[in-house]
């Protein structure tokens, strides 16, 4: 600290105050779609597992119907083409469970926190990088660039698809594809491209984990 004489008065020259470091931005938090609370205590991690199973089941049922011409219930030798109230009680319970899971009514405690990913503004293939790098995606990350919140949404859509296709088959006796007037009972190489796309999409989405992590409560991010 230095003292200077100026016009007979002394002033104290102090060092400039240091600027406080800007706080590090917190990762983006996604609560997902159809978020509710309560239920039977499911966490989002539980929901994500159920959603992945639904994706695999929906993909398998579509592929099975396309090849055999039978809906998911007919493939399991269950009676169809009957009023909904005459369906097997266990089947009705499964439909109810699936619908409640799809809207988050079983409970959705916790949050998925996104991890930082490369933006599309940096979509340049760097030395040693591949095509994913050109799209701004992590080289070792999820195939579609999904977050776990995206996965949760797709899983819930798969649950709705399973539930409504089963309800439709119980009443009409037709599988999901037949209800949409899509040709079934054909060789795999003659299946509609859109059906093949949906089967592959749900299958790959089910087995490829999304970006981000799962937290419960007020854990430090």
DOMIGU-241685 format. One record per atom (N, C-alpha, C): atom name; residue in one letter; x, y, z. Coordinates in Angstrom, 1 decimal, decimal comma. Layout:
BEGIN
R  atomo  residuo      c1      c2      c3
R     CA        A       X       Y       Z
...
This chain:
BEGIN
R  atomo  residuo      c1      c2      c3
R      N        X     0,9    -1,2     0,0
R     CA        X     0,0     0,0     0,0
R      C        X     0,9     1,2     0,0
R      N        X     0,6     2,2    -0,9
R     CA        X     1,4     3,4    -1,0
R      C        X     0,6     4,6    -0,7
R      N        X     1,3     5,6     0,0
R     CA        X     0,7     6,9     0,3
R      C        X     1,3     8,0    -0,5
R      N        X     0,4     8,7    -1,2
R     CA        X     0,8     9,8    -2,1
R      C        X     0,4    11,2    -1,6
R      N        X     1,2    12,2    -1,7
R     CA        X     0,9    13,5    -1,3
R      C        X     0,3    14,3    -2,5
R      N        X    -0,8    14,8    -2,4
R     CA        X    -1,4    15,5    -3,5
R      C        X    -2,2    16,7    -3,0
R      N        X    -1,7    18,0    -3,3
R     CA        X    -2,3    19,2    -2,8
R      C        X    -2,4    19,2    -1,3
R      N        X    -1,4    18,8    -0,7
R     CA        X    -1,3    18,8     0,8
R      C        X    -2,1    17,7     1,5
R      N        X    -2,8    16,9     0,7
R     CA        X    -3,6    15,8     1,3
R      C        X    -3,0    14,5     0,9
R      N        X    -3,1    13,6     1,8
R     CA        X    -2,6    12,2     1,5
R      C        X    -3,8    11,3     1,1
R      N        X    -3,5    10,5     0,1
R     CA        X    -4,5     9,5    -0,3
R      C        X    -3,9     8,2    -0,3
R      N        X    -4,7     7,2    -0,1
R     CA        X    -4,2     5,8     0,0
R      C        X    -4,6     5,2    -1,3
R      N        X    -3,6     4,6    -2,0
R     CA        X    -3,9     3,9    -3,3
R      C        X    -4,0     2,4    -3,0
R      N        X    -5,1     1,9    -3,3
R     CA        X    -5,4     0,5    -3,0
R      C        X    -5,4    -0,3    -4,2
R      N        X    -5,0    -1,6    -4,1
R     CA        X    -5,0    -2,5    -5,3
R      C        X    -6,4    -2,7    -5,7
R      N        X    -6,6    -2,8    -7,1
R     CA        X    -8,0    -3,0    -7,6
R      C        X    -8,6    -4,3    -7,1
R      N        X    -9,9    -4,3    -6,7
R     CA        X   -10,5    -5,5    -6,2
R      C        X   -10,6    -6,6    -7,3
R      N        X   -10,3    -7,8    -6,9
R     CA        X   -10,4    -8,9    -7,8
R      C        X   -11,9    -9,2    -8,1
R      N        X   -12,1    -9,5    -9,4
R     CA        X   -13,5    -9,9    -9,8
R      C        X   -13,8   -11,3    -9,3
R      N        X   -15,0   -11,5    -8,8
R     CA        X   -15,3   -12,8    -8,4
R      C        X   -15,5   -13,7    -9,6
R      N        X   -15,0   -14,9    -9,5
R     CA        X   -15,1   -15,9   -10,6
R      C        X   -16,6   -16,2   -10,9
R      N        X   -16,9   -16,2   -12,1
R     CA        X   -18,3   -16,5   -12,5
R      C        X   -18,6   -18,0   -12,1
R      N        X   -19,8   -18,2   -11,5
R     CA        X   -20,1   -19,6   -11,1
R      C        X   -20,2   -20,5   -12,3
R      N        X   -19,8   -21,7   -12,1
R     CA        X   -19,8   -22,7   -13,2
R      C        X   -21,3   -23,0   -13,5
R      N        X   -21,7   -22,9   -14,8
R     CA        X   -23,1   -23,3   -15,1
R      C        X   -23,4   -24,7   -14,7
R      N        X   -24,6   -24,9   -14,2
R     CA        X   -25,0   -26,2   -13,8
R      C        X   -25,5   -27,0   -15,0
R      N        X   -25,4   -28,3   -15,0
R     CA        X   -25,9   -29,1   -16,2
R      C        X   -27,4   -28,9   -16,3
R      N        X   -27,8   -29,0   -17,5
R     CA        X   -29,3   -28,9   -17,8
R      C        X   -30,0   -30,1   -17,2
R      N        X   -31,1   -29,8   -16,5
R     CA        X   -31,9   -30,8   -15,8
R      C        X   -33,1   -31,0   -16,6
R      N        X   -33,4   -32,3   -17,0
R     CA        X   -34,7   -32,6   -17,7
R      C        X   -35,5   -33,5   -16,8
R      N        X   -36,8   -33,0   -16,6
R     CA        X   -37,7   -33,8   -15,8
R      C        X   -38,5   -34,8   -16,7
R      N        X   -38,3   -34,8   -18,0
R     CA        X   -39,1   -35,7   -18,8
R      C        X   -40,5   -35,2   -19,2
R      N        X   -41,2   -36,1   -19,8
R     CA        X   -42,6   -35,8   -20,3
R      C        X   -43,6   -36,5   -19,4
R      N        X   -44,8   -35,9   -19,2
R     CA        X   -45,8   -36,5   -18,4
R      C        X   -45,4   -36,6   -17,0
R      N        X   -44,5   -35,8   -16,5
R     CA        X   -44,0   -35,9   -15,1
R      C        X   -45,1   -35,8   -14,1
R      N        X   -45,2   -36,7   -13,2
R     CA        X   -46,2   -36,7   -12,1
R      C        X   -45,4   -37,1   -10,8
R      N        X   -46,1   -37,1    -9,7
R     CA        X   -45,5   -37,6    -8,4
R      C        X   -46,5   -38,6    -7,8
R      N        X   -46,0   -39,2    -6,8
R     CA        X   -46,8   -40,2    -6,1
R      C        X   -46,7   -41,6    -6,7
R      N        X   -47,8   -42,2    -6,9
R     CA        X   -47,8   -43,6    -7,5
R      C        X   -47,3   -44,6    -6,5
R      N        X   -46,7   -45,6    -7,0
R     CA        X   -46,2   -46,7    -6,1
R      C        X   -44,7   -46,6    -5,8
R      N        X   -44,2   -45,4    -6,0
R     CA        X   -42,8   -45,2    -5,6
R      C        X   -41,8   -45,5    -6,7
R      N        X   -42,2   -45,6    -7,9
R     CA        X   -41,3   -45,8    -9,0
R      C        X   -40,3   -44,6    -9,1
R      N        X   -39,1   -44,9    -9,4
R     CA        X   -38,2   -43,8    -9,8
R      C        X   -38,1   -43,7   -11,3
R      N        X   -37,5   -42,7   -11,8
R     CA        X   -37,3   -42,6   -13,3
R      C        X   -36,5   -43,7   -13,8
R      N        X   -35,5   -44,2   -13,0
R     CA        X   -34,7   -45,3   -13,4
R      C        X   -35,6   -46,6   -13,6
R      N        X   -36,5   -46,8   -12,7
R     CA        X   -37,4   -47,9   -12,8
R      C        X   -38,3   -47,8   -14,1
R      N        X   -38,8   -46,5   -14,3
R     CA        X   -39,6   -46,3   -15,5
R      C        X   -38,8   -46,5   -16,8
R      N        X   -37,5   -46,1   -16,8
R     CA        X   -36,7   -46,3   -17,9
R      C        X   -36,5   -47,8   -18,3
R      N        X   -36,3   -48,6   -17,2
R     CA        X   -36,2   -50,0   -17,4
R      C        X   -37,5   -50,6   -18,0
R      N        X   -38,6   -50,2   -17,5
R     CA        X   -39,9   -50,7   -18,0
R      C        X   -40,1   -50,2   -19,5
R      N        X   -39,7   -49,0   -19,7
R     CA        X   -39,8   -48,5   -21,1
R      C        X   -38,9   -49,2   -22,1
R      N        X   -37,7   -49,6   -21,7
R     CA        X   -36,9   -50,4   -22,5
R      C        X   -37,4   -51,7   -22,8
R      N        X   -38,0   -52,4   -21,8
R     CA        X   -38,7   -53,7   -22,0
R      C        X   -39,8   -53,5   -23,0
R      N        X   -40,6   -52,4   -22,8
R     CA        X   -41,7   -52,1   -23,7
R      C        X   -41,2   -51,9   -25,2
R      N        X   -40,1   -51,2   -25,4
R     CA        X   -39,6   -51,0   -26,7
R      C        X   -39,2   -52,4   -27,3
R      N        X   -38,5   -53,2   -26,6
R     CA        X   -38,2   -54,5   -27,1
R      C        X   -39,4   -55,4   -27,4
R      N        X   -40,4   -55,3   -26,5
R     CA        X   -41,6   -56,1   -26,7
R      C        X   -42,4   -55,6   -27,9
R      N        X   -42,5   -54,3   -28,1
R     CA        X   -43,3   -53,7   -29,2
R      C        X   -42,6   -54,1   -30,5
R      N        X   -41,2   -53,9   -30,5
R     CA        X   -40,5   -54,3   -31,8
R      C        X   -40,7   -55,7   -32,1
R      N        X   -40,6   -56,6   -31,1
R     CA        X   -40,7   -58,1   -31,4
R      C        X   -42,1   -58,4   -31,8
R      N        X   -43,1   -57,8   -31,3
R     CA        X   -44,5   -58,1   -31,6
R      C        X   -44,8   -57,6   -33,1
R      N        X   -44,3   -56,4   -33,4
R     CA        X   -44,5   -56,0   -34,8
R      C        X   -43,8   -56,9   -35,8
R      N        X   -42,6   -57,3   -35,5
R     CA        X   -41,8   -58,2   -36,4
R      C        X   -42,5   -59,5   -36,5
R      N        X   -43,0   -60,0   -35,4
R     CA        X   -43,7   -61,3   -35,4
R      C        X   -45,0   -61,3   -36,1
R      N        X   -45,7   -60,2   -36,0
R     CA        X   -47,0   -60,1   -36,8
R      C        X   -46,7   -59,9   -38,2
R      N        X   -45,7   -59,2   -38,6
R     CA        X   -45,4   -59,0   -40,0
R      C        X   -45,1   -60,3   -40,7
R      N        X   -44,4   -61,2   -40,0
R     CA        X   -44,0   -62,5   -40,5
R      C        X   -45,1   -63,6   -40,5
R      N        X   -45,8   -63,6   -39,3
R     CA        X   -46,7   -64,7   -39,1
R      C        X   -48,2   -64,3   -39,4
R      N        X   -48,5   -63,0   -39,5
R     CA        X   -49,8   -62,6   -39,7
R      C        X   -50,7   -62,6   -38,5
R      N        X   -50,1   -62,9   -37,3
R     CA        X   -50,8   -62,9   -36,1
R      C        X   -50,4   -61,8   -35,2
R      N        X   -51,4   -61,2   -34,5
R     CA        X   -51,1   -60,2   -33,5
R      C        X   -50,4   -60,7   -32,3
R      N        X   -50,0   -59,9   -31,4
R     CA        X   -49,2   -60,3   -30,2
R      C        X   -50,0   -61,3   -29,4
R      N        X   -51,3   -61,1   -29,2
R     CA        X   -52,1   -62,1   -28,4
R      C        X   -52,3   -63,4   -29,1
R      N        X   -52,6   -63,3   -30,4
R     CA        X   -52,7   -64,6   -31,2
R      C        X   -51,4   -65,4   -31,2
R      N        X   -50,3   -64,7   -31,2
R     CA        X   -49,0   -65,4   -31,1
R      C        X   -48,9   -66,1   -29,8
R      N        X   -49,5   -65,6   -28,8
R     CA        X   -49,5   -66,2   -27,4
R      C        X   -50,7   -67,2   -27,2
R      N        X   -51,5   -67,4   -28,3
R     CA        X   -52,7   -68,3   -28,2
R      C        X   -53,7   -67,8   -27,2
R      N        X   -53,9   -66,5   -27,1
R     CA        X   -54,9   -65,9   -26,2
R      C        X   -56,1   -65,6   -27,1
R      N        X   -57,3   -65,7   -26,5
R     CA        X   -58,6   -65,4   -27,2
R      C        X   -58,7   -64,0   -27,5
R      N        X   -59,1   -63,7   -28,8
R     CA        X   -59,3   -62,3   -29,2
R      C        X   -60,7   -62,2   -29,9
R      N        X   -61,0   -61,0   -30,3
R     CA        X   -62,3   -60,7   -30,9
R      C        X   -63,5   -60,8   -30,0
R      N        X   -63,3   -60,4   -28,7
R     CA        X   -64,3   -60,5   -27,7
R      C        X   -64,4   -59,2   -27,0
R      N        X   -65,5   -58,9   -26,3
R     CA        X   -65,7   -57,7   -25,5
R      C        X   -64,5   -57,5   -24,5
R      N        X   -64,1   -56,3   -24,3
R     CA        X   -63,0   -56,1   -23,4
R      C        X   -63,2   -56,7   -22,0
R      N        X   -64,4   -56,7   -21,5
R     CA        X   -64,6   -57,2   -20,1
R      C        X   -64,5   -58,7   -20,0
R      N        X   -64,5   -59,4   -21,2
R     CA        X   -64,3   -60,8   -21,2
R      C        X   -62,9   -61,3   -21,3
R      N        X   -62,0   -60,3   -21,4
R     CA        X   -60,6   -60,6   -21,5
R      C        X   -60,0   -61,2   -20,2
R      N        X   -58,9   -61,9   -20,3
R     CA        X   -58,3   -62,5   -19,2
R      C        X   -58,0   -61,4   -18,1
R      N        X   -58,3   -61,7   -16,8
R     CA        X   -58,0   -60,7   -15,8
R      C        X   -56,5   -60,3   -15,8
R      N        X   -55,6   -61,2   -16,0
R     CA        X   -54,2   -60,9   -15,9
R      C        X   -53,8   -60,0   -17,1
R      N        X   -54,5   -60,2   -18,2
R     CA        X   -54,2   -59,3   -19,4
R      C        X   -54,7   -57,9   -19,1
R      N        X   -55,9   -57,8   -18,5
R     CA        X   -56,4   -56,5   -18,2
R      C        X   -55,5   -55,8   -17,2
R      N        X   -55,0   -56,5   -16,2
R     CA        X   -54,0   -55,9   -15,3
R      C        X   -52,8   -55,4   -16,0
R      N        X   -52,3   -56,2   -16,9
R     CA        X   -51,1   -55,8   -17,7
R      C        X   -51,4   -54,5   -18,5
R      N        X   -52,6   -54,4   -19,1
R     CA        X   -52,9   -53,2   -19,8
R      C        X   -53,0   -52,0   -18,9
R      N        X   -53,6   -52,2   -17,7
R     CA        X   -53,7   -51,1   -16,8
R      C        X   -52,3   -50,6   -16,3
R      N        X   -51,5   -51,6   -16,0
R     CA        X   -50,1   -51,3   -15,5
R      C        X   -49,3   -50,6   -16,6
R      N        X   -49,5   -51,0   -17,8
R     CA        X   -48,7   -50,4   -18,9
R      C        X   -49,2   -48,9   -19,1
R      N        X   -50,5   -48,7   -19,1
R     CA        X   -51,1   -47,4   -19,3
R      C        X   -50,6   -46,4   -18,1
R      N        X   -50,7   -46,9   -16,9
R     CA        X   -50,3   -46,1   -15,8
R      C        X   -48,8   -45,8   -15,8
R      N        X   -48,0   -46,8   -16,3
R     CA        X   -46,6   -46,5   -16,4
R      C        X   -46,3   -45,5   -17,5
R      N        X   -47,1   -45,5   -18,6
R     CA        X   -46,9   -44,6   -19,7
R      C        X   -47,2   -43,1   -19,3
R      N        X   -48,0   -42,9   -18,4
R     CA        X   -48,3   -41,5   -18,0
R      C        X   -47,6   -41,1   -16,7
R      N        X   -46,7   -42,0   -16,2
R     CA        X   -46,0   -41,6   -15,0
R      C        X   -46,7   -41,8   -13,7
R      N        X   -47,9   -42,5   -13,8
R     CA        X   -48,7   -42,5   -12,6
R      C        X   -48,2   -43,6   -11,5
R      N        X   -47,2   -44,3   -11,9
R     CA        X   -46,6   -45,3   -11,0
R      C        X   -45,6   -44,6   -10,1
R      N        X   -45,3   -43,3   -10,3
R     CA        X   -44,3   -42,6    -9,6
R      C        X   -43,1   -42,3   -10,5
R      N        X   -42,5   -41,1   -10,3
R     CA        X   -41,4   -40,8   -11,2
R      C        X   -40,3   -40,0   -10,4
R      N        X   -40,0   -40,5    -9,2
R     CA        X   -39,0   -39,8    -8,3
R      C        X   -37,7   -39,7    -9,0
R      N        X   -37,0   -38,6    -8,8
R     CA        X   -35,7   -38,4    -9,4
R      C        X   -35,7   -37,6   -10,7
R      N        X   -34,5   -37,3   -11,1
R     CA        X   -34,3   -36,5   -12,3
R      C        X   -33,1   -37,0   -13,1
R      N        X   -33,2   -36,8   -14,4
R     CA        X   -32,0   -37,1   -15,3
R      C        X   -31,3   -35,8   -15,5
R      N        X   -30,0   -35,8   -15,3
R     CA        X   -29,2   -34,6   -15,5
R      C        X   -28,3   -34,8   -16,8
R      N        X   -28,5   -33,9   -17,8
R     CA        X   -27,7   -34,0   -19,0
R      C        X   -26,2   -33,7   -18,8
R      N        X   -25,4   -34,5   -19,5
R     CA        X   -24,0   -34,2   -19,5
R      C        X   -23,7   -33,3   -20,7
R      N        X   -22,6   -32,6   -20,6
R     CA        X   -22,3   -31,7   -21,8
R      C        X   -21,9   -32,5   -23,0
R      N        X   -22,5   -32,1   -24,1
R     CA        X   -22,2   -32,8   -25,4
R      C        X   -21,8   -31,7   -26,4
R      N        X   -21,2   -32,2   -27,5
R     CA        X   -20,7   -31,3   -28,5
R      C        X   -21,8   -30,7   -29,3
R      N        X   -21,8   -29,4   -29,5
R     CA        X   -22,9   -28,8   -30,3
R      C        X   -22,8   -28,9   -31,8
R      N        X   -23,8   -28,7   -32,5
R     CA        X   -23,8   -28,8   -33,9
R      C        X   -22,9   -27,7   -34,6
R      N        X   -22,7   -26,6   -33,8
R     CA        X   -21,9   -25,6   -34,3
R      C        X   -20,4   -26,0   -34,4
R      N        X   -20,1   -27,2   -33,8
R     CA        X   -18,7   -27,7   -33,9
R      C        X   -18,7   -28,9   -34,8
R      N        X   -19,6   -29,0   -35,7
R     CA        X   -19,7   -30,2   -36,5
R      C        X   -18,7   -30,3   -37,6
R      N        X   -17,4   -30,5   -37,2
R     CA        X   -16,3   -30,6   -38,1
R      C        X   -15,6   -31,9   -37,8
R      N        X   -15,3   -32,7   -38,8
R     CA        X   -14,6   -34,0   -38,5
R      C        X   -13,1   -33,7   -38,1
R      N        X   -12,7   -33,9   -36,9
R     CA        X   -11,4   -33,7   -36,5
R      C        X   -10,5   -34,9   -36,8
R      N        X    -9,2   -34,8   -36,8
R     CA        X    -8,3   -35,9   -37,0
R      C        X    -8,6   -37,0   -36,0
R      N        X    -8,8   -38,2   -36,5
R     CA        X    -9,0   -39,3   -35,6
R      C        X   -10,5   -39,5   -35,2
R      N        X   -11,4   -38,5   -35,7
R     CA        X   -12,8   -38,6   -35,3
R      C        X   -13,5   -39,3   -36,5
R      N        X   -14,8   -39,6   -36,2
R     CA        X   -15,6   -40,3   -37,3
R      C        X   -16,8   -39,4   -37,7
R      N        X   -17,7   -40,1   -38,3
R     CA        X   -18,9   -39,4   -38,8
R      C        X   -19,7   -38,8   -37,7
R      N        X   -19,8   -39,5   -36,5
R     CA        X   -20,5   -38,9   -35,4
R      C        X   -20,0   -37,6   -35,0
R      N        X   -18,7   -37,4   -35,1
R     CA        X   -18,1   -36,1   -34,7
R      C        X   -18,6   -35,0   -35,6
R      N        X   -18,8   -35,3   -36,9
R     CA        X   -19,3   -34,4   -37,9
R      C        X   -20,7   -33,9   -37,6
R      N        X   -21,4   -34,7   -36,9
R     CA        X   -22,8   -34,4   -36,5
R      C        X   -22,9   -33,7   -35,1
R      N        X   -21,7   -33,5   -34,5
R     CA        X   -21,7   -32,8   -33,2
R      C        X   -22,0   -33,8   -32,1
R      N        X   -21,9   -35,1   -32,3
R     CA        X   -22,2   -36,1   -31,3
R      C        X   -20,9   -36,6   -30,7
R      N        X   -21,0   -37,1   -29,5
R     CA        X   -19,9   -37,7   -28,8
R      C        X   -19,5   -39,0   -29,5
R      N        X   -18,2   -39,2   -29,8
R     CA        X   -17,8   -40,4   -30,5
R      C        X   -18,2   -41,7   -29,7
R      N        X   -18,2   -41,6   -28,4
R     CA        X   -18,5   -42,8   -27,6
R      C        X   -19,9   -42,7   -26,9
R      N        X   -20,7   -41,8   -27,4
R     CA        X   -22,0   -41,6   -26,7
R      C        X   -23,1   -42,4   -27,3
R      N        X   -24,3   -42,1   -27,0
R     CA        X   -25,5   -42,9   -27,5
R      C        X   -25,6   -42,7   -29,0
R      N        X   -26,2   -43,8   -29,6
R     CA        X   -26,3   -43,8   -31,1
R      C        X   -27,1   -42,7   -31,7
R      N        X   -28,2   -42,3   -31,1
R     CA        X   -29,1   -41,3   -31,6
R      C        X   -28,8   -39,9   -31,0
R      N        X   -27,8   -39,8   -30,1
R     CA        X   -27,6   -38,5   -29,4
R      C        X   -28,7   -38,3   -28,4
R      N        X   -29,4   -39,4   -27,9
R     CA        X   -30,5   -39,3   -27,0
R      C        X   -30,0   -38,9   -25,6
R      N        X   -30,8   -38,2   -24,8
R     CA        X   -30,6   -38,2   -23,4
R      C        X   -31,5   -39,2   -22,7
R      N        X   -31,3   -39,5   -21,5
R     CA        X   -32,1   -40,5   -20,8
R      C        X   -33,6   -40,0   -20,7
R      N        X   -33,7   -38,6   -20,7
R     CA        X   -35,1   -38,1   -20,8
R      C        X   -35,8   -38,4   -22,1
R      N        X   -35,0   -38,3   -23,2
R     CA        X   -35,5   -38,7   -24,5
R      C        X   -35,9   -40,2   -24,5
R      N        X   -35,0   -41,0   -23,9
R     CA        X   -35,3   -42,5   -23,8
R      C        X   -36,6   -42,7   -23,0
R      N        X   -36,8   -42,0   -21,9
R     CA        X   -37,9   -42,2   -21,1
R      C        X   -39,2   -41,9   -21,9
R      N        X   -39,2   -40,8   -22,7
R     CA        X   -40,3   -40,5   -23,6
R      C        X   -40,6   -41,6   -24,6
R      N        X   -39,5   -42,0   -25,3
R     CA        X   -39,7   -43,1   -26,3
R      C        X   -40,3   -44,4   -25,6
R      N        X   -39,8   -44,7   -24,4
R     CA        X   -40,2   -45,9   -23,7
R      C        X   -41,7   -45,7   -23,4
R      N        X   -42,1   -44,5   -23,0
R     CA        X   -43,5   -44,3   -22,6
R      C        X   -44,4   -44,4   -23,9
R      N        X   -43,9   -43,9   -25,0
R     CA        X   -44,7   -44,1   -26,3
R      C        X   -44,8   -45,6   -26,6
R      N        X   -43,7   -46,3   -26,4
R     CA        X   -43,8   -47,8   -26,7
R      C        X   -44,8   -48,5   -25,8
R      N        X   -44,9   -48,0   -24,5
R     CA        X   -45,9   -48,6   -23,6
R      C        X   -47,3   -48,3   -24,1
R      N        X   -47,5   -47,1   -24,5
R     CA        X   -48,8   -46,7   -25,1
R      C        X   -49,1   -47,6   -26,3
R      N        X   -48,1   -47,7   -27,2
R     CA        X   -48,3   -48,6   -28,4
R      C        X   -48,7   -50,0   -28,0
R      N        X   -48,0   -50,6   -27,0
R     CA        X   -48,3   -51,9   -26,6
R      C        X   -49,7   -52,0   -26,1
R      N        X   -50,1   -51,1   -25,2
R     CA        X   -51,4   -51,1   -24,5
R      C        X   -52,5   -51,0   -25,5
R      N        X   -52,4   -50,0   -26,4
R     CA        X   -53,5   -49,8   -27,3
R      C        X   -53,6   -50,8   -28,4
R      N        X   -52,5   -51,4   -28,8
R     CA        X   -52,5   -52,5   -29,8
R      C        X   -53,2   -53,7   -29,2
R      N        X   -52,9   -54,0   -27,9
R     CA        X   -53,5   -55,1   -27,3
R      C        X   -55,0   -54,9   -27,1
R      N        X   -55,4   -53,7   -26,7
R     CA        X   -56,8   -53,4   -26,5
R      C        X   -57,5   -53,6   -27,9
R      N        X   -56,9   -53,1   -28,9
R     CA        X   -57,5   -53,2   -30,3
R      C        X   -57,6   -54,7   -30,7
R      N        X   -56,6   -55,5   -30,4
R     CA        X   -56,6   -56,9   -30,8
R      C        X   -57,7   -57,7   -30,0
R      N        X   -57,8   -57,3   -28,7
R     CA        X   -58,8   -58,0   -27,9
R      C        X   -60,2   -57,8   -28,5
R      N        X   -60,5   -56,6   -29,0
R     CA        X   -61,8   -56,2   -29,5
R      C        X   -62,0   -56,7   -30,9
R      N        X   -61,0   -56,4   -31,8
R     CA        X   -61,2   -56,7   -33,2
R      C        X   -60,7   -58,0   -33,7
R      N        X   -59,8   -58,6   -32,9
R     CA        X   -59,1   -59,9   -33,3
R      C        X   -58,0   -59,6   -34,3
R      N        X   -57,6   -58,3   -34,5
R     CA        X   -56,5   -58,0   -35,4
R      C        X   -55,4   -57,4   -34,7
R      N        X   -54,2   -57,8   -35,1
R     CA        X   -53,0   -57,2   -34,5
R      C        X   -52,8   -55,8   -34,9
R      N        X   -51,7   -55,2   -34,3
R     CA        X   -51,5   -53,7   -34,5
R      C        X   -51,3   -53,4   -36,0
R      N        X   -50,6   -54,2   -36,8
R     CA        X   -50,4   -53,9   -38,2
R      C        X   -51,7   -54,1   -39,0
R      N        X   -52,4   -55,2   -38,7
R     CA        X   -53,7   -55,4   -39,4
R      C        X   -54,7   -54,3   -39,1
R      N        X   -54,7   -53,8   -37,9
R     CA        X   -55,6   -52,7   -37,6
R      C        X   -55,3   -51,5   -38,5
R      N        X   -54,0   -51,3   -38,9
R     CA        X   -53,6   -50,2   -39,8
R      C        X   -53,6   -50,6   -41,3
R      N        X   -54,2   -51,8   -41,6
R     CA        X   -54,3   -52,3   -42,9
R      C        X   -53,0   -52,4   -43,6
R      N        X   -52,0   -52,8   -42,8
R     CA        X   -50,6   -53,1   -43,4
R      C        X   -50,5   -54,6   -43,6
R      N        X   -50,0   -55,0   -44,8
R     CA        X   -50,0   -56,4   -45,1
R      C        X   -49,1   -57,2   -44,2
R      N        X   -49,5   -58,3   -43,7
R     CA        X   -48,8   -59,2   -42,8
R      C        X   -48,7   -60,6   -43,4
R      N        X   -48,0   -61,5   -42,7
R     CA        X   -47,8   -62,8   -43,1
R      C        X   -47,0   -62,9   -44,4
R      N        X   -46,0   -62,1   -44,5
R     CA        X   -45,1   -62,1   -45,7
R      C        X   -43,7   -62,4   -45,3
R      N        X   -42,8   -62,8   -46,3
R     CA        X   -41,4   -63,0   -46,0
R      C        X   -40,8   -61,7   -45,5
R      N        X   -39,7   -61,9   -44,7
R     CA        X   -39,1   -60,7   -44,1
R      C        X   -38,6   -59,7   -45,1
R      N        X   -38,2   -60,1   -46,3
R     CA        X   -37,7   -59,2   -47,3
R      C        X   -38,8   -58,4   -48,0
R      N        X   -40,1   -58,8   -47,7
R     CA        X   -41,2   -58,1   -48,3
R      C        X   -42,0   -57,2   -47,3
R      N        X   -41,5   -57,2   -46,1
R     CA        X   -42,2   -56,3   -45,1
R      C        X   -42,0   -54,9   -45,4
R      N        X   -43,1   -54,1   -45,1
R     CA        X   -43,1   -52,7   -45,4
R      C        X   -41,8   -52,0   -44,8
R      N        X   -41,2   -51,1   -45,6
R     CA        X   -40,0   -50,4   -45,0
R      C        X   -40,3   -49,7   -43,8
R      N        X   -41,4   -49,1   -43,6
R     CA        X   -41,8   -48,3   -42,4
R      C        X   -41,9   -49,2   -41,2
R      N        X   -42,4   -50,4   -41,4
R     CA        X   -42,4   -51,4   -40,3
R      C        X   -41,0   -51,8   -39,9
R      N        X   -40,2   -52,1   -40,9
R     CA        X   -38,8   -52,4   -40,6
R      C        X   -38,1   -51,3   -39,8
R      N        X   -38,3   -50,0   -40,3
R     CA        X   -37,7   -48,9   -39,6
R      C        X   -38,1   -48,8   -38,2
R      N        X   -39,4   -49,0   -37,9
R     CA        X   -39,9   -48,9   -36,5
R      C        X   -39,3   -50,0   -35,6
R      N        X   -39,3   -51,2   -36,2
R     CA        X   -38,7   -52,3   -35,4
R      C        X   -37,2   -52,0   -35,1
R      N        X   -36,5   -51,6   -36,1
R     CA        X   -35,1   -51,3   -35,8
R      C        X   -34,9   -50,1   -34,8
R      N        X   -35,7   -49,1   -35,0
R     CA        X   -35,6   -47,9   -34,1
R      C        X   -35,9   -48,3   -32,7
R      N        X   -37,0   -49,0   -32,4
R     CA        X   -37,3   -49,4   -31,0
R      C        X   -36,2   -50,3   -30,4
R      N        X   -35,8   -51,3   -31,3
R     CA        X   -34,8   -52,2   -30,8
R      C        X   -33,5   -51,5   -30,4
R      N        X   -33,0   -50,7   -31,3
R     CA        X   -31,7   -50,0   -31,1
R      C        X   -31,8   -49,0   -29,9
R      N        X   -33,0   -48,3   -29,9
R     CA        X   -33,2   -47,3   -28,8
R      C        X   -33,2   -48,0   -27,4
R      N        X   -33,7   -49,3   -27,4
R     CA        X   -33,8   -50,0   -26,2
R      C        X   -32,5   -50,5   -25,6
R      N        X   -31,5   -50,8   -26,5
R     CA        X   -30,3   -51,3   -26,0
R      C        X   -29,1   -50,3   -26,0
R      N        X   -29,4   -49,1   -26,5
R     CA        X   -28,3   -48,0   -26,4
R      C        X   -28,7   -47,0   -25,4
R      N        X   -27,9   -47,0   -24,3
R     CA        X   -28,1   -46,0   -23,2
R      C        X   -28,0   -44,6   -23,6
R      N        X   -28,8   -43,7   -23,2
R     CA        X   -28,8   -42,3   -23,5
R      C        X   -27,7   -41,6   -22,7
R      N        X   -27,5   -40,3   -23,1
R     CA        X   -26,5   -39,5   -22,4
R      C        X   -27,1   -39,0   -21,1
R      N        X   -26,3   -38,7   -20,1
R     CA        X   -26,8   -38,1   -18,8
R      C        X   -26,7   -39,1   -17,7
R      N        X   -27,1   -38,6   -16,5
R     CA        X   -27,1   -39,5   -15,3
R      C        X   -28,4   -39,3   -14,5
R      N        X   -28,6   -40,2   -13,6
R     CA        X   -29,8   -40,2   -12,8
R      C        X   -29,5   -39,8   -11,4
R      N        X   -30,3   -38,8   -10,9
R     CA        X   -30,1   -38,4    -9,5
R      C        X   -31,5   -38,4    -8,8
R      N        X   -31,4   -38,6    -7,5
R     CA        X   -32,7   -38,6    -6,6
R      C        X   -32,5   -37,5    -5,6
R      N        X   -33,6   -36,7    -5,4
R     CA        X   -33,6   -35,7    -4,4
R      C        X   -32,7   -34,5    -4,8
R      N        X   -32,0   -33,9    -3,8
R     CA        X   -31,2   -32,7    -4,0
R      C        X   -29,7   -33,0    -4,0
R      N        X   -29,3   -34,1    -4,7
R     CA        X   -27,9   -34,4    -4,8
R      C        X   -27,2   -33,4    -5,5
R      N        X   -25,9   -33,2    -5,2
R     CA        X   -25,1   -32,2    -5,8
R      C        X   -24,8   -32,6    -7,3
R      N        X   -25,0   -31,7    -8,2
R     CA        X   -24,8   -32,0    -9,6
R      C        X   -23,3   -31,7   -10,0
